[in-house]
Amino acid sequence: MAIPRAAKTLRRTRIQEEKEEQILEAALDVFSARGFRGSTIDQIAEVAGMSKPNLLYYFRTKEAMHRALIDRVLYTWLEPLRAFDAEGNPEEEIRSYIRRKLEMARDFPRESRLFANEVLQGAPHIEDELKGPLKELVDEKAEVIRAWAKSGKIIECDPYHLIFSIWSTTQHYADFDVQVRAVLGQEHAGDERFEDAARFLEQLFIGGLRPDSPRP
């Protein structure tokens, strides 16, 4: 994980910690809106309300700020998948996963767009994580889904594409929030849209995975 320059001092003060958070909040605003390449330290300093030299005391480079944010996002984004329990009821596990992912889309839209921007640019800063820890975790949970299917708890399906589909449908509500609200209209564009989405996605995924569900 990227370590802020100020964090390397022996005794960090509360003010140092607050300044680091202030900078990272500003960096999240800028990176999520402009992407890594379109962002500058000057822009981040302006949003943070700090001078550029003061900002650089805490984070020496744009890359250091971006890395600190990406590390946080990766950990947070994968936590619901880590909680996928092989011993649990498949319907409840999938329902919980869908709802937790939608809650993250609702509560952390900037983080979702930050991650999406990174991937769209070829994931230059996180390729090792995608091919390493992320792949290992998805491989592990794919085996859980296969075991559910083998025991007859759900239908046979490609576990990777099931996970991809849940990612894409839930994160859509963060990455394309402007489009979602525009299409739904003001009457249906409040926070209840996430509950509406949860009910629909539960019906789509859970209903489609039940062994007794109608097959085309």
Summary of the structure (lengths in Angstrom):
residues: 216
radius of gyration: 20.1
end to end distance: 47.3
largest distance: 64.2
contacts: 606
relative contact order: 0.10
helix: 75%
strand: 0%
